[in-house]
Amino acid sequence: MPPSTSSDLILSVNGEKYTLTVDHRTTLLDALRERLDMTGTKKGCDQGQCGACTVLVDGRRSVACLQLAVAAEGREITTIEGVAEGEQLHPVQQAFLDLDGFQCGYCTPGQICSAIAVIEEHAAGWPSAVTGDVRPEAGPPPMTPEEIRERMSGNLCRCGAYVSIVQAVARAAEETKGAAA
């Protein structure tokens, strides 16, 4: 008997558990959109280059079109549908709304998920390619537009809303830092 090409798995998405039977080749993106009807996560290039499908897996950014669903079992997945607290928008969502960090909105879910992780990575002191002083004792670098652009460089916006996106990430980073203090 040939080996099975599918598996039963349990995905934890936005705090809820879902049991699925999927082909081993099913991407996390396809499982979310086609099997769980979570269509906020967008399919852009389907090659990991545009960032439209960015979700958080255990709090870290992941392009869902390149991750297999079976590899996400046992991990906590957060999609755009899960970043708000009830009716209260996440600070990044609110900043995108307030500062027009979107035009058509197609890339916005991936941009927001990526921005949430960017802010956490920055607060944890992770350097980027443009960070001047990468020594741990130097602490997080200033959240300059250059830092934000570098950290968000894996997310493309075909409408060109980059100026507003950078402003939204900067505002959310400042609000998040203030709330943590």
C-alpha positions in Angstrom: 0.0 0.0 0.0 1.5 3.4 -1.0 2.1 6.0 1.8 -0.7 8.5 2.3 -0.4 11.9 0.7 -2.6 13.6 3.3 -2.6 14.1 7.0 -5.1 15.0 9.7 -3.9 18.0 11.7 -5.0 20.6 14.2 -4.3 24.2 13.4 -4.5 26.8 16.1 -5.6 30.0 14.4 -6.5 33.2 16.2 -6.9 31.3 19.5 -9.2 28.6 18.1 -8.4 25.0 17.1 -9.4 23.6 13.7 -9.1 20.0 12.7 -8.4 19.5 9.0 -7.3 16.7 6.6 -5.0 18.2 4.1 -2.7 17.1 1.3 0.9 17.3 2.5 1.6 19.9 -0.2 -1.1 22.3 1.0 0.3 25.6 2.0 -0.7 27.4 5.1 -2.1 30.2 2.9 -4.4 27.8 1.0 -5.5 26.0 4.2 -6.4 29.4 5.8 -8.2 30.8 2.7 -9.8 27.7 1.1 -10.4 25.4 4.1 -11.0 27.8 7.0 -12.5 30.7 5.0 -10.1 33.2 6.5 -9.8 35.3 3.4 -8.2 38.4 5.0 -4.8 36.8 4.2 -4.2 37.5 0.6 -2.6 35.5 -2.2 -0.3 37.9 -4.1 2.6 36.4 -5.9 2.4 32.9 -4.4 6.2 32.9 -4.4 7.1 34.5 -1.1 8.2 37.8 -2.7 5.3 40.3 -2.1 4.3 39.7 1.5 0.6 39.9 0.9 0.1 36.6 2.7 2.1 37.5 5.8 0.7 36.0 9.0 2.2 35.6 12.5 3.3 32.1 13.5 4.3 32.0 17.2 4.5 35.8 17.0 7.0 35.8 14.1 6.4 36.9 10.5 5.8 34.1 8.0 4.8 34.2 4.4 2.0 31.7 4.4 2.4 30.8 0.7 5.8 29.2 1.4 4.9 27.4 4.7 3.2 24.0 4.5 0.1 23.7 6.6 1.4 20.4 8.2 4.5 22.4 9.4 2.3 24.8 11.2 0.6 22.2 13.5 1.3 22.9 17.1 2.1 26.6 16.4 -0.1 29.6 17.2 -1.1 31.3 13.9 -2.5 34.8 13.9 -4.1 36.2 10.8 -5.4 39.7 10.2 -8.8 38.4 11.5 -7.2 37.8 14.9 -5.1 40.9 15.7 -7.9 43.1 17.1 -9.2 42.6 20.6 -12.9 42.3 20.0 -14.1 45.7 18.6 -10.8 47.4 19.7 -8.4 47.7 16.8 -4.8 46.8 17.3 -2.7 50.0 17.4 -1.2 49.1 14.0 -4.6 48.8 12.5 -5.7 52.1 14.0 -2.6 53.9 12.8 -3.1 52.5 9.2 -6.7 53.7 9.3 -5.8 57.1 10.8 -2.9 57.8 8.5 -4.2 56.3 5.2 -1.6 53.5 5.2 -3.5 51.8 2.4 -5.1 52.5 -0.9 -6.7 49.5 -2.5 -6.2 47.5 0.7 -5.0 44.3 -0.9 -1.6 44.3 0.7 -2.8 45.8 4.0 -3.4 42.6 6.0 0.1 41.4 5.3 1.5 44.9 5.9 -0.3 45.0 9.3 0.8 41.6 10.4 4.4 42.4 9.3 4.3 45.7 11.1 3.2 44.1 14.4 6.2 41.8 14.2 8.5 44.6 13.2 7.6 46.6 16.3 8.1 43.6 18.5 11.4 42.7 16.9 12.6 46.3 17.3 11.5 46.5 20.9 13.5 43.3 21.6 16.6 45.0 20.2 16.9 43.0 17.0 19.1 45.0 14.5 18.3 45.5 10.9 20.6 45.9 7.9 20.5 49.7 8.5 21.1 49.6 12.2 24.2 51.6 13.0 25.2 50.1 16.3 24.3 46.4 16.5 25.8 45.7 19.9 23.2 44.3 22.3 24.1 46.9 25.0 23.3 49.7 22.5 19.6 48.8 22.8 17.0 49.3 20.2 18.0 51.8 17.5 15.7 54.8 16.9 12.7 53.8 14.9 13.6 56.1 12.0 11.9 56.0 8.6 15.0 54.2 7.3 14.7 51.5 10.0 11.0 51.0 9.2 11.5 50.9 5.4 14.3 48.3 5.8 12.3 46.2 8.3 9.1 46.3 6.1 11.0 45.7 2.8 9.5 42.2 2.4 6.0 43.7 1.9 5.2 45.3 -1.4 2.4 47.8 -2.0 1.4 48.1 -5.6 -0.4 51.4 -5.0 2.7 53.0 -3.5 1.3 53.9 -0.1 4.7 53.6 1.4 5.0 57.1 3.0 1.7 56.5 4.9 2.7 53.0 5.8 6.0 54.2 7.3 4.1 56.9 9.2 1.6 54.4 10.5 4.3 52.0 11.7 6.1 54.8 13.4 3.0 56.0 15.2 2.0 52.4 16.3 5.6 51.8 17.5 5.5 55.0 19.6 2.0 54.1 21.0 3.1 50.5 21.8 6.3 51.8 23.5 4.2 54.2 25.5 1.7 51.6 26.5 4.5 49.2 27.6 6.1 51.9 29.8 
